Amino acid sequence: MPPVGLLLGGVDFTQLAVTLKEAAGDDPAVTLNYGNFIQTVTGFLIVAWAIFLAVKGMNRLRGDAEAEAAE
């Protein structure tokens, strides 16, 4: 989501991880990728806020239209 990247100043959290167990032989390292979670939550909150503002604006417009119709 390029707009989210612009809002966050190009910060990318997806590479943040904690290594729980190092790689051994053919077995890959076991990591806890908390950066993906932070990136997803941040994107969700921005989209949720935009939808909230849109619904709030539509409700205000509908309320104004109903008030004019009642007069």
CHARMM-style PDB file with segment names, atoms N, HN, CA, C and O in Angstrom:
ATOM      1  N   MET     1       0.842  -1.178   0.000  1.00  0.00      PROA
ATOM      2  CA  MET     1       0.000   0.000   0.000  1.00  0.00      PROA
ATOM      3  C   MET     1       0.888   1.243   0.000  1.00  0.00      PROA
ATOM      4  O   MET     1       1.362   1.665   1.055  1.00  0.00      PROA
ATOM      5  N   PRO     2       1.114   1.825  -1.162  1.00  0.00      PROA
ATOM      6  CA  PRO     2       1.991   2.991  -1.250  1.00  0.00      PROA
ATOM      7  C   PRO     2       1.568   4.178  -0.379  1.00  0.00      PROA
ATOM      8  O   PRO     2       2.443   4.827   0.196  1.00  0.00      PROA
ATOM      9  N   PRO     3       0.256   4.502  -0.248  1.00  0.00      PROA
ATOM     10  CA  PRO     3      -0.095   5.623   0.630  1.00  0.00      PROA
ATOM     11  C   PRO     3       0.308   5.384   2.080  1.00  0.00      PROA
ATOM     12  O   PRO     3       0.701   6.321   2.774  1.00  0.00      PROA
ATOM     13  N   VAL     4       0.216   4.148   2.541  1.00  0.00      PROA
ATOM     14  HN  VAL     4      -0.103   3.387   1.977  1.00  0.00      PROA
ATOM     15  CA  VAL     4       0.625   3.829   3.911  1.00  0.00      PROA
ATOM     16  C   VAL     4       2.125   4.049   4.049  1.00  0.00      PROA
ATOM     17  O   VAL     4       2.587   4.562   5.068  1.00  0.00      PROA
ATOM     18  N   GLY     5       2.877   3.667   3.043  1.00  0.00      PROA
ATOM     19  HN  GLY     5       2.502   3.251   2.215  1.00  0.00      PROA
ATOM     20  CA  GLY     5       4.320   3.886   3.052  1.00  0.00      PROA
ATOM     21  C   GLY     5       4.666   5.354   3.113  1.00  0.00      PROA
ATOM     22  O   GLY     5       5.609   5.741   3.803  1.00  0.00      PROA
ATOM     23  N   LEU     6       3.908   6.188   2.394  1.00  0.00      PROA
ATOM     24  HN  LEU     6       3.142   5.873   1.834  1.00  0.00      PROA
ATOM     25  CA  LEU     6       4.147   7.625   2.444  1.00  0.00      PROA
ATOM     26  C   LEU     6       3.812   8.202   3.816  1.00  0.00      PROA
ATOM     27  O   LEU     6       4.538   9.054   4.328  1.00  0.00      PROA
ATOM     28  N   LEU     7       2.711   7.736   4.412  1.00  0.00      PROA
ATOM     29  HN  LEU     7       2.122   7.044   3.996  1.00  0.00      PROA
ATOM     30  CA  LEU     7       2.332   8.224   5.737  1.00  0.00      PROA
ATOM     31  C   LEU     7       3.358   7.856   6.802  1.00  0.00      PROA
ATOM     32  O   LEU     7       3.598   8.626   7.732  1.00  0.00      PROA
ATOM     33  N   LEU     8       3.953   6.693   6.666  1.00  0.00      PROA
ATOM     34  HN  LEU     8       3.757   6.067   5.911  1.00  0.00      PROA
ATOM     35  CA  LEU     8       4.929   6.226   7.655  1.00  0.00      PROA
ATOM     36  C   LEU     8       6.350   6.653   7.311  1.00  0.00      PROA
ATOM     37  O   LEU     8       7.288   6.290   8.020  1.00  0.00      PROA
ATOM     38  N   GLY     9       6.522   7.408   6.247  1.00  0.00      PROA
ATOM     39  HN  GLY     9       5.759   7.703   5.671  1.00  0.00      PROA
ATOM     40  CA  GLY     9       7.848   7.874   5.876  1.00  0.00      PROA
ATOM     41  C   GLY     9       8.707   6.780   5.268  1.00  0.00      PROA
ATOM     42  O   GLY     9       9.931   6.828   5.389  1.00  0.00      PROA
ATOM     43  N   GLY    10       8.108   5.807   4.627  1.00  0.00      PROA
ATOM     44  HN  GLY    10       7.113   5.768   4.528  1.00  0.00      PROA
ATOM     45  CA  GLY    10       8.854   4.737   3.986  1.00  0.00      PROA
ATOM     46  C   GLY    10       9.371   3.681   4.941  1.00  0.00      PROA
ATOM     47  O   GLY    10      10.215   2.872   4.555  1.00  0.00      PROA
ATOM     48  N   VAL    11       8.893   3.663   6.171  1.00  0.00      PROA
ATOM     49  HN  VAL    11       8.207   4.321   6.484  1.00  0.00      PROA
ATOM     50  CA  VAL    11       9.336   2.678   7.151  1.00  0.00      PROA
ATOM     51  C   VAL    11       8.727   1.323   6.812  1.00  0.00      PROA
ATOM     52  O   VAL    11       7.528   1.223   6.550  1.00  0.00      PROA
ATOM     53  N   ASP    12       9.552   0.287   6.818  1.00  0.00      PROA
ATOM     54  HN  ASP    12      10.526   0.368   7.031  1.00  0.00      PROA
ATOM     55  CA  ASP    12       9.088  -1.070   6.539  1.00  0.00      PROA
ATOM     56  C   ASP    12       9.445  -1.950   7.728  1.00  0.00      PROA
ATOM     57  O   ASP    12      10.620  -2.202   7.996  1.00  0.00      PROA
ATOM     58  N   PHE    13       8.434  -2.408   8.428  1.00  0.00      PROA
ATOM     59  HN  PHE    13       7.480  -2.204   8.210  1.00  0.00      PROA
ATOM     60  CA  PHE    13       8.635  -3.214   9.634  1.00  0.00      PROA
ATOM     61  C   PHE    13       8.737  -4.707   9.349  1.00  0.00      PROA
ATOM     62  O   PHE    13       9.015  -5.486  10.261  1.00  0.00      PROA
ATOM     63  N   THR    14       8.519  -5.119   8.109  1.00  0.00      PROA
ATOM     64  HN  THR    14       8.293  -4.485   7.368  1.00  0.00      PROA
ATOM     65  CA  THR    14       8.391  -6.544   7.823  1.00  0.00      PROA
ATOM     66  C   THR    14       9.662  -7.341   8.085  1.00  0.00      PROA
ATOM     67  O   THR    14       9.589  -8.558   8.251  1.00  0.00      PROA
ATOM     68  N   GLN    15      10.800  -6.710   8.126  1.00  0.00      PROA
ATOM     69  HN  GLN    15      10.860  -5.721   7.991  1.00  0.00      PROA
ATOM     70  CA  GLN    15      12.056  -7.429   8.343  1.00  0.00      PROA
ATOM     71  C   GLN    15      12.386  -7.625   9.820  1.00  0.00      PROA
ATOM     72  O   GLN    15      13.375  -8.286  10.139  1.00  0.00      PROA
ATOM     73  N   LEU    16      11.582  -7.067  10.734  1.00  0.00      PROA
ATOM     74  HN  LEU    16      10.779  -6.530  10.475  1.00  0.00      PROA
ATOM     75  CA  LEU    16      11.849  -7.209  12.161  1.00  0.00      PROA
ATOM     76  C   LEU    16      11.477  -8.616  12.625  1.00  0.00      PROA
ATOM     77  O   LEU    16      10.373  -9.095  12.368  1.00  0.00      PROA
ATOM     78  N   ALA    17      12.403  -9.260  13.301  1.00  0.00      PROA
ATOM     79  HN  ALA    17      13.300  -8.871  13.510  1.00  0.00      PROA
ATOM     80  CA  ALA    17      12.155 -10.627  13.770  1.00  0.00      PROA
ATOM     81  C   ALA    17      13.085 -10.941  14.930  1.00  0.00      PROA
ATOM     82  O   ALA    17      14.155 -10.347  15.068  1.00  0.00      PROA
ATOM     83  N   VAL    18      12.662 -11.879  15.757  1.00  0.00      PROA
ATOM     84  HN  VAL    18      11.793 -12.362  15.645  1.00  0.00      PROA
ATOM     85  CA  VAL    18      13.481 -12.396  16.846  1.00  0.00      PROA
ATOM     86  C   VAL    18      13.794 -13.845  16.509  1.00  0.00      PROA
ATOM     87  O   VAL    18      12.897 -14.632  16.207  1.00  0.00      PROA
ATOM     88  N   THR    19      15.064 -14.186  16.563  1.00  0.00      PROA
ATOM     89  HN  THR    19      15.792 -13.546  16.808  1.00  0.00      PROA
ATOM     90  CA  THR    19      15.468 -15.563  16.276  1.00  0.00      PROA
ATOM     91  C   THR    19      15.317 -16.394  17.543  1.00  0.00      PROA
ATOM     92  O   THR    19      15.969 -16.131  18.553  1.00  0.00      PROA
ATOM     93  N   LEU    20      14.450 -17.401  17.477  1.00  0.00      PROA
ATOM     94  HN  LEU    20      13.920 -17.615  16.656  1.00  0.00      PROA
ATOM     95  CA  LEU    20      14.226 -18.276  18.622  1.00  0.00      PROA
ATOM     96  C   LEU    20      15.210 -19.434  18.641  1.00  0.00      PROA
ATOM     97  O   LEU    20      15.634 -19.889  19.703  1.00  0.00      PROA
ATOM     98  N   LYS    21      15.571 -19.908  17.437  1.00  0.00      PROA
ATOM     99  HN  LYS    21      15.226 -19.538  16.574  1.00  0.00      PROA
ATOM    100  CA  LYS    21      16.523 -21.008  17.333  1.00  0.00      PROA
ATOM    101  C   LYS    21      17.335 -20.805  16.056  1.00  0.00      PROA
ATOM    102  O   LYS    21      16.769 -20.650  14.974  1.00  0.00      PROA
ATOM    103  N   GLU    22      18.633 -20.807  16.182  1.00  0.00      PROA
ATOM    104  HN  GLU    22      19.092 -20.933  17.061  1.00  0.00      PROA
ATOM    105  CA  GLU    22      19.512 -20.611  15.035  1.00  0.00      PROA
ATOM    106  C   GLU    22      19.385 -21.766  14.050  1.00  0.00      PROA
ATOM    107  O   GLU    22      18.952 -22.862  14.405  1.00  0.00      PROA
ATOM    108  N   ALA    23      19.771 -21.500  12.806  1.00  0.00      PROA
ATOM    109  HN  ALA    23      20.124 -20.610  12.517  1.00  0.00      PROA
ATOM    110  CA  ALA    23      19.760 -22.542  11.784  1.00  0.00      PROA
ATOM    111  C   ALA    23      20.825 -23.584  12.116  1.00  0.00      PROA
ATOM    112  O   ALA    23      21.923 -23.254  12.564  1.00  0.00      PROA
ATOM    113  N   ALA    24      20.480 -24.832  11.890  1.00  0.00      PROA
ATOM    114  HN  ALA    24      19.589 -25.100  11.527  1.00  0.00      PROA
ATOM    115  CA  ALA    24      21.416 -25.924  12.146  1.00  0.00      PROA
ATOM    116  C   ALA    24      21.375 -26.888  10.971  1.00  0.00      PROA
ATOM    117  O   ALA    24      20.360 -27.544  10.735  1.00  0.00      PROA
ATOM    118  N   GLY    25      22.479 -26.973  10.231  1.00  0.00      PROA
ATOM    119  HN  GLY    25      23.303 -26.440  10.422  1.00  0.00      PROA
ATOM    120  CA  GLY    25      22.526 -27.875   9.088  1.00  0.00      PROA
ATOM    121  C   GLY    25      21.529 -27.477   8.019  1.00  0.00      PROA
ATOM    122  O   GLY    25      21.557 -26.349   7.527  1.00  0.00      PROA
ATOM    123  N   ASP    26      20.643 -28.400   7.656  1.00  0.00      PROA
ATOM    124  HN  ASP    26      20.620 -29.317   8.056  1.00  0.00      PROA
ATOM    125  CA  ASP    26      19.621 -28.126   6.641  1.00  0.00      PROA
ATOM    126  C   ASP    26      18.364 -27.495   7.217  1.00  0.00      PROA
ATOM    127  O   ASP    26      17.506 -27.029   6.468  1.00  0.00      PROA
ATOM    128  N   ASP    27      18.246 -27.474   8.538  1.00  0.00      PROA
ATOM    129  HN  ASP    27      18.943 -27.852   9.147  1.00  0.00      PROA
ATOM    130  CA  ASP    27      17.064 -26.889   9.183  1.00  0.00      PROA
ATOM    131  C   ASP    27      17.179 -25.368   9.202  1.00  0.00      PROA
ATOM    132  O   ASP    27      18.204 -24.827   9.619  1.00  0.00      PROA
ATOM    133  N   PRO    28      16.129 -24.673   8.750  1.00  0.00      PROA
ATOM    134  CA  PRO    28      16.178 -23.202   8.781  1.00  0.00      PROA
ATOM    135  C   PRO    28      16.023 -22.679  10.208  1.00  0.00      PROA
ATOM    136  O   PRO    28      15.608 -23.408  11.109  1.00  0.00      PROA
ATOM    137  N   ALA    29      16.361 -21.420  10.394  1.00  0.00      PROA
ATOM    138  HN  ALA    29      16.699 -20.828   9.662  1.00  0.00      PROA
ATOM    139  CA  ALA    29      16.218 -20.782  11.700  1.00  0.00      PROA
ATOM    140  C   ALA    29      14.742 -20.630  12.039  1.00  0.00      PROA
ATOM    141  O   ALA    29      13.909 -20.440  11.153  1.00  0.00      PROA
ATOM    142  N   VAL    30      14.427 -20.715  13.316  1.00  0.00      PROA
ATOM    143  HN  VAL    30      15.104 -20.870  14.036  1.00  0.00      PROA
ATOM    144  CA  VAL    30      13.063 -20.492  13.799  1.00  0.00      PROA
ATOM    145  C   VAL    30      12.995 -19.049  14.274  1.00  0.00      PROA
ATOM    146  O   VAL    30      13.728 -18.650  15.179  1.00  0.00      PROA
ATOM    147  N   THR    31      12.107 -18.262  13.655  1.00  0.00      PROA
ATOM    148  HN  THR    31      11.512 -18.586  12.919  1.00  0.00      PROA
ATOM    149  CA  THR    31      12.018 -16.838  13.991  1.00  0.00      PROA
ATOM    150  C   THR    31      10.588 -16.454  14.324  1.00  0.00      PROA
ATOM    151  O   THR    31       9.630 -17.080  13.872  1.00  0.00      PROA
ATOM    152  N   LEU    32      10.474 -15.416  15.122  1.00  0.00      PROA
ATOM    153  HN  LEU    32      11.253 -14.908  15.489  1.00  0.00      PROA
ATOM    154  CA  LEU    32       9.184 -14.804  15.434  1.00  0.00      PROA
ATOM    155  C   LEU    32       9.150 -13.485  14.681  1.00  0.00      PROA
ATOM    156  O   LEU    32       9.810 -12.523  15.075  1.00  0.00      PROA
ATOM    157  N   ASN    33       8.384 -13.437  13.601  1.00  0.00      PROA
ATOM    158  HN  ASN    33       7.847 -14.218  13.281  1.00  0.00      PROA
ATOM    159  CA  ASN    33       8.353 -12.271  12.718  1.00  0.00      PROA
ATOM    160  C   ASN    33       7.314 -11.263  13.196  1.00  0.00      PROA
ATOM    161  O   ASN    33       6.221 -11.171  12.638  1.00  0.00      PROA
ATOM    162  N   TYR    34       7.662 -10.517  14.226  1.00  0.00      PROA
ATOM    163  HN  TYR    34       8.550 -10.592  14.679  1.00  0.00      PROA
ATOM    164  CA  TYR    34       6.718  -9.547  14.772  1.00  0.00      PROA
ATOM    165  C   TYR    34       6.590  -8.311  13.885  1.00  0.00      PROA
ATOM    166  O   TYR    34       5.631  -7.553  14.032  1.00  0.00      PROA
ATOM    167  N   GLY    35       7.517  -8.093  12.985  1.00  0.00      PROA
ATOM    168  HN  GLY    35       8.296  -8.709  12.866  1.00  0.00      PROA
ATOM    169  CA  GLY    35       7.442  -6.957  12.073  1.00  0.00      PROA
ATOM    170  C   GLY    35       6.259  -7.054  11.129  1.00  0.00      PROA
ATOM    171  O   GLY    35       5.617  -6.048  10.828  1.00  0.00      PROA
ATOM    172  N   ASN    36       5.964  -8.262  10.657  1.00  0.00      PROA
ATOM    173  HN  ASN    36       6.485  -9.080  10.902  1.00  0.00      PROA
ATOM    174  CA  ASN    36       4.790  -8.454   9.803  1.00  0.00      PROA
ATOM    175  C   ASN    36       3.516  -8.077  10.543  1.00  0.00      PROA
ATOM    176  O   ASN    36       2.621  -7.456   9.971  1.00  0.00      PROA
ATOM    177  N   PHE    37       3.435  -8.449  11.800  1.00  0.00      PROA
ATOM    178  HN  PHE    37       4.162  -8.954  12.264  1.00  0.00      PROA
ATOM    179  CA  PHE    37       2.257  -8.119  12.613  1.00  0.00      PROA
ATOM    180  C   PHE    37       2.117  -6.608  12.772  1.00  0.00      PROA
ATOM    181  O   PHE    37       1.024  -6.066  12.605  1.00  0.00      PROA
ATOM    182  N   ILE    38       3.214  -5.923  13.092  1.00  0.00      PROA
ATOM    183  HN  ILE    38       4.102  -6.363  13.227  1.00  0.00      PROA
ATOM    184  CA  ILE    38       3.170  -4.470  13.262  1.00  0.00      PROA
ATOM    185  C   ILE    38       2.746  -3.790  11.964  1.00  0.00      PROA
ATOM    186  O   ILE    38       1.926  -2.873  11.988  1.00  0.00      PROA
ATOM    187  N   GLN    39       3.293  -4.227  10.832  1.00  0.00      PROA
ATOM    188  HN  GLN    39       3.959  -4.973  10.812  1.00  0.00      PROA
ATOM    189  CA  GLN    39       2.960  -3.645   9.532  1.00  0.00      PROA
ATOM    190  C   GLN    39       1.481  -3.853   9.212  1.00  0.00      PROA
ATOM    191  O   GLN    39       0.815  -2.936   8.731  1.00  0.00      PROA
ATOM    192  N   THR    40       0.967  -5.048   9.474  1.00  0.00      PROA
ATOM    193  HN  THR    40       1.508  -5.793   9.865  1.00  0.00      PROA
ATOM    194  CA  THR    40      -0.432  -5.353   9.184  1.00  0.00      PROA
ATOM    195  C   THR    40      -1.378  -4.558  10.074  1.00  0.00      PROA
ATOM    196  O   THR    40      -2.381  -4.027   9.598  1.00  0.00      PROA
ATOM    197  N   VAL    41      -1.065  -4.473  11.359  1.00  0.00      PROA
ATOM    198  HN  VAL    41      -0.250  -4.905  11.746  1.00  0.00      PROA
ATOM    199  CA  VAL    41      -1.913  -3.719  12.284  1.00  0.00      PROA
ATOM    200  C   VAL    41      -1.915  -2.238  11.917  1.00  0.00      PROA
ATOM    201  O   VAL    41      -2.966  -1.597  11.950  1.00  0.00      PROA
ATOM    202  N   THR    42      -0.764  -1.693  11.571  1.00  0.00      PROA
ATOM    203  HN  THR    42       0.089  -2.214  11.544  1.00  0.00      PROA
ATOM    204  CA  THR    42      -0.684  -0.278  11.187  1.00  0.00      PROA
ATOM    205  C   THR    42      -1.522  -0.006   9.942  1.00  0.00      PROA
ATOM    206  O   THR    42      -2.271   0.971   9.894  1.00  0.00      PROA
ATOM    207  N   GLY    43      -1.398  -0.862   8.944  1.00  0.00      PROA
ATOM    208  HN  GLY    43      -0.790  -1.655   8.983  1.00  0.00      PROA
ATOM    209  CA  GLY    43      -2.203  -0.701   7.732  1.00  0.00      PROA
ATOM    210  C   GLY    43      -3.685  -0.813   8.016  1.00  0.00      PROA
ATOM    211  O   GLY    43      -4.484  -0.044   7.482  1.00  0.00      PROA
ATOM    212  N   PHE    44      -4.063  -1.779   8.863  1.00  0.00      PROA
ATOM    213  HN  PHE    44      -3.414  -2.404   9.297  1.00  0.00      PROA
ATOM    214  CA  PHE    44      -5.473  -1.955   9.225  1.00  0.00      PROA
ATOM    215  C   PHE    44      -6.016  -0.719   9.928  1.00  0.00      PROA
ATOM    216  O   PHE    44      -7.121  -0.271   9.621  1.00  0.00      PROA
ATOM    217  N   LEU    45      -5.251  -0.160  10.871  1.00  0.00      PROA
ATOM    218  HN  LEU    45      -4.354  -0.525  11.119  1.00  0.00      PROA
ATOM    219  CA  LEU    45      -5.721   1.009  11.607  1.00  0.00      PROA
ATOM    220  C   LEU    45      -5.904   2.215  10.703  1.00  0.00      PROA
ATOM    221  O   LEU    45      -6.838   2.993  10.898  1.00  0.00      PROA
ATOM    222  N   ILE    46      -5.041   2.382   9.731  1.00  0.00      PROA
ATOM    223  HN  ILE    46      -4.283   1.750   9.573  1.00  0.00      PROA
ATOM    224  CA  ILE    46      -5.184   3.511   8.799  1.00  0.00      PROA
ATOM    225  C   ILE    46      -6.427   3.329   7.940  1.00  0.00      PROA
ATOM    226  O   ILE    46      -7.186   4.278   7.742  1.00  0.00      PROA
ATOM    227  N   VAL    47      -6.641   2.132   7.430  1.00  0.00      PROA
ATOM    228  HN  VAL    47      -6.025   1.361   7.591  1.00  0.00      PROA
ATOM    229  CA  VAL    47      -7.834   1.868   6.607  1.00  0.00      PROA
ATOM    230  C   VAL    47      -9.106   1.982   7.447  1.00  0.00      PROA
ATOM    231  O   VAL    47     -10.101   2.542   6.987  1.00  0.00      PROA
ATOM    232  N   ALA    48      -9.082   1.453   8.680  1.00  0.00      PROA
ATOM    233  HN  ALA    48      -8.274   0.998   9.053  1.00  0.00      PROA
ATOM    234  CA  ALA    48     -10.256   1.534   9.553  1.00  0.00      PROA
ATOM    235  C   ALA    48     -10.595   2.984   9.876  1.00  0.00      PROA
ATOM    236  O   ALA    48     -11.770   3.348   9.922  1.00  0.00      PROA
ATOM    237  N   TRP    49      -9.584   3.811  10.099  1.00  0.00      PROA
ATOM    238  HN  TRP    49      -8.629   3.515  10.062  1.00  0.00      PROA
ATOM    239  CA  TRP    49      -9.815   5.228  10.398  1.00  0.00      PROA
ATOM    240  C   TRP    49     -10.437   5.932   9.191  1.00  0.00      PROA
ATOM    241  O   TRP    49     -11.346   6.746   9.352  1.00  0.00      PROA
ATOM    242  N   ALA    50      -9.957   5.626   7.989  1.00  0.00      PROA
ATOM    243  HN  ALA    50      -9.218   4.965   7.858  1.00  0.00      PROA
ATOM    244  CA  ALA    50     -10.511   6.236   6.780  1.00  0.00      PROA
ATOM    245  C   ALA    50     -11.971   5.829   6.587  1.00  0.00      PROA
ATOM    246  O   ALA    50     -12.804   6.669   6.245  1.00  0.00      PROA
ATOM    247  N   ILE    51     -12.287   4.561   6.800  1.00  0.00      PROA
ATOM    248  HN  ILE    51     -11.610   3.879   7.078  1.00  0.00      PROA
ATOM    249  CA  ILE    51     -13.674   4.110   6.665  1.00  0.00      PROA
ATOM    250  C   ILE    51     -14.554   4.749   7.730  1.00  0.00      PROA
ATOM    251  O   ILE    51     -15.687   5.138   7.444  1.00  0.00      PROA
ATOM    252  N   PHE    52     -14.046   4.862   8.957  1.00  0.00      PROA
ATOM    253  HN  PHE    52     -13.127   4.546   9.190  1.00  0.00      PROA
ATOM    254  CA  PHE    52     -14.800   5.516  10.026  1.00  0.00      PROA
ATOM    255  C   PHE    52     -15.146   6.950   9.651  1.00  0.00      PROA
ATOM    256  O   PHE    52     -16.283   7.387   9.825  1.00  0.00      PROA
ATOM    257  N   LEU    53     -14.158   7.681   9.136  1.00  0.00      PROA
ATOM    258  HN  LEU    53     -13.234   7.326   8.995  1.00  0.00      PROA
ATOM    259  CA  LEU    53     -14.411   9.072   8.754  1.00  0.00      PROA
ATOM    260  C   LEU    53     -15.404   9.167   7.598  1.00  0.00      PROA
ATOM    261  O   LEU    53     -16.228  10.081   7.571  1.00  0.00      PROA
ATOM    262  N   ALA    54     -15.339   8.237   6.645  1.00  0.00      PROA
ATOM    263  HN  ALA    54     -14.670   7.494   6.667  1.00  0.00      PROA
ATOM    264  CA  ALA    54     -16.273   8.247   5.529  1.00  0.00      PROA
ATOM    265  C   ALA    54     -17.700   7.980   6.005  1.00  0.00      PROA
ATOM    266  O   ALA    54     -18.633   8.665   5.588  1.00  0.00      PROA
ATOM    267  N   VAL    55     -17.870   6.991   6.872  1.00  0.00      PROA
ATOM    268  HN  VAL    55     -17.112   6.433   7.211  1.00  0.00      PROA
ATOM    269  CA  VAL    55     -19.209   6.675   7.390  1.00  0.00      PROA
ATOM    270  C   VAL    55     -19.737   7.826   8.238  1.00  0.00      PROA
ATOM    271  O   VAL    55     -20.918   8.166   8.162  1.00  0.00      PROA
ATOM    272  N   LYS    56     -18.878   8.418   9.034  1.00  0.00      PROA
ATOM    273  HN  LYS    56     -17.919   8.142   9.096  1.00  0.00      PROA
ATOM    274  CA  LYS    56     -19.290   9.550   9.865  1.00  0.00      PROA
ATOM    275  C   LYS    56     -19.747  10.725   8.988  1.00  0.00      PROA
ATOM    276  O   LYS    56     -20.742  11.383   9.292  1.00  0.00      PROA
ATOM    277  N   GLY    57     -19.016  10.979   7.906  1.00  0.00      PROA
ATOM    278  HN  GLY    57     -18.208  10.444   7.658  1.00  0.00      PROA
ATOM    279  CA  GLY    57     -19.407  12.045   6.982  1.00  0.00      PROA
ATOM    280  C   GLY    57     -20.716  11.756   6.284  1.00  0.00      PROA
ATOM    281  O   GLY    57     -21.538  12.657   6.113  1.00  0.00      PROA
ATOM    282  N   MET    58     -20.928  10.502   5.871  1.00  0.00      PROA
ATOM    283  HN  MET    58     -20.261   9.770   6.010  1.00  0.00      PROA
ATOM    284  CA  MET    58     -22.192  10.147   5.217  1.00  0.00      PROA
ATOM    285  C   MET    58     -23.361  10.266   6.177  1.00  0.00      PROA
ATOM    286  O   MET    58     -24.439  10.716   5.787  1.00  0.00      PROA
ATOM    287  N   ASN    59     -23.163   9.869   7.428  1.00  0.00      PROA
ATOM    288  HN  ASN    59     -22.287   9.504   7.744  1.00  0.00      PROA
ATOM    289  CA  ASN    59     -24.234  10.005   8.419  1.00  0.00      PROA
ATOM    290  C   ASN    59     -24.567  11.464   8.675  1.00  0.00      PROA
ATOM    291  O   ASN    59     -25.734  11.814   8.849  1.00  0.00      PROA
ATOM    292  N   ARG    60     -23.563  12.311   8.700  1.00  0.00      PROA
ATOM    293  HN  ARG    60     -22.614  12.027   8.559  1.00  0.00      PROA
ATOM    294  CA  ARG    60     -23.813  13.745   8.907  1.00  0.00      PROA
ATOM    295  C   ARG    60     -24.599  14.321   7.735  1.00  0.00      PROA
ATOM    296  O   ARG    60     -25.534  15.097   7.933  1.00  0.00      PROA
ATOM    297  N   LEU    61     -24.220  13.939   6.504  1.00  0.00      PROA
ATOM    298  HN  LEU    61     -23.460  13.308   6.343  1.00  0.00      PROA
ATOM    299  CA  LEU    61     -24.946  14.424   5.332  1.00  0.00      PROA
ATOM    300  C   LEU    61     -26.383  13.918   5.337  1.00  0.00      PROA
ATOM    301  O   LEU    61     -27.302  14.664   4.997  1.00  0.00      PROA
ATOM    302  N   ARG    62     -26.587  12.664   5.716  1.00  0.00      PROA
ATOM    303  HN  ARG    62     -25.841  12.058   5.992  1.00  0.00      PROA
ATOM    304  CA  ARG    62     -27.942  12.100   5.762  1.00  0.00      PROA
ATOM    305  C   ARG    62     -28.766  12.812   6.845  1.00  0.00      PROA
ATOM    306  O   ARG    62     -29.948  13.087   6.638  1.00  0.00      PROA
ATOM    307  N   GLY    63     -28.160  13.108   7.978  1.00  0.00      PROA
ATOM    308  HN  GLY    63     -27.200  12.884   8.147  1.00  0.00      PROA
ATOM    309  CA  GLY    63     -28.868  13.815   9.045  1.00  0.00      PROA
ATOM    310  C   GLY    63     -29.256  15.228   8.627  1.00  0.00      PROA
ATOM    311  O   GLY    63     -30.343  15.697   8.962  1.00  0.00      PROA
ATOM    312  N   ASP    64     -28.376  15.906   7.898  1.00  0.00      PROA
ATOM    313  HN  ASP    64     -27.493  15.525   7.625  1.00  0.00      PROA
ATOM    314  CA  ASP    64     -28.693  17.238   7.407  1.00  0.00      PROA
ATOM    315  C   ASP    64     -29.830  17.195   6.397  1.00  0.00      PROA
ATOM    316  O   ASP    64     -30.697  18.069   6.403  1.00  0.00      PROA
ATOM    317  N   ALA    65     -29.836  16.183   5.527  1.00  0.00      PROA
ATOM    318  HN  ALA    65     -29.132  15.473   5.522  1.00  0.00      PROA
ATOM    319  CA  ALA    65     -30.884  16.059   4.529  1.00  0.00      PROA
ATOM    320  C   ALA    65     -32.225  15.750   5.177  1.00  0.00      PROA
ATOM    321  O   ALA    65     -33.255  16.260   4.734  1.00  0.00      PROA
ATOM    322  N   GLU    66     -32.230  14.916   6.228  1.00  0.00      PROA
ATOM    323  HN  GLU    66     -31.393  14.502   6.587  1.00  0.00      PROA
ATOM    324  CA  GLU    66     -33.467  14.610   6.923  1.00  0.00      PROA
ATOM    325  C   GLU    66     -33.995  15.820   7.683  1.00  0.00      PROA
ATOM    326  O   GLU    66     -35.208  16.009   7.775  1.00  0.00      PROA
ATOM    327  N   ALA    67     -33.112  16.630   8.223  1.00  0.00      PROA
ATOM    328  HN  ALA    67     -32.127  16.476   8.148  1.00  0.00      PROA
ATOM    329  CA  ALA    67     -33.533  17.835   8.935  1.00  0.00      PROA
ATOM    330  C   ALA    67     -34.174  18.836   7.971  1.00  0.00      PROA
ATOM    331  O   ALA    67     -35.161  19.485   8.315  1.00  0.00      PROA
ATOM    332  N   GLU    68     -33.611  18.961   6.762  1.00  0.00      PROA
ATOM    333  HN  GLU    68     -32.809  18.434   6.482  1.00  0.00      PROA
ATOM    334  CA  GLU    68     -34.185  19.873   5.772  1.00  0.00      PROA
ATOM    335  C   GLU    68     -35.535  19.369   5.290  1.00  0.00      PROA
ATOM    336  O   GLU    68     -36.433  20.168   5.026  1.00  0.00      PROA
ATOM    337  N   ALA    69     -35.692  18.057   5.172  1.00  0.00      PROA
ATOM    338  HN  ALA    69     -34.962  17.408   5.387  1.00  0.00      PROA
ATOM    339  CA  ALA    69     -36.958  17.493   4.704  1.00  0.00      PROA
ATOM    340  C   ALA    69     -38.056  17.676   5.744  1.00  0.00      PROA
ATOM    341  O   ALA    69     -39.227  17.791   5.383  1.00  0.00      PROA
ATOM    342  N   ALA    70     -37.703  17.704   7.030  1.00  0.00      PROA
ATOM    343  HN  ALA    70     -36.751  17.610   7.324  1.00  0.00      PROA
ATOM    344  CA  ALA    70     -38.679  17.840   8.097  1.00  0.00      PROA
ATOM    345  C   ALA    70     -39.177  19.271   8.213  1.00  0.00      PROA
ATOM    346  O   ALA    70     -40.253  19.510   8.762  1.00  0.00      PROA
ATOM    347  N   GLU    71     -38.402  20.231   7.698  1.00  0.00      PROA
ATOM    348  HN  GLU    71     -37.528  20.036   7.252  1.00  0.00      PROA
ATOM    349  CA  GLU    71     -38.823  21.641   7.816  1.00  0.00      PROA
ATOM    350  C   GLU    71     -39.872  22.007   6.857  1.00  0.00      PROA
ATOM    351  OT1 GLU    71     -40.321  23.153   6.840  1.00  0.00      PROA
TER     352      GLU     71
END
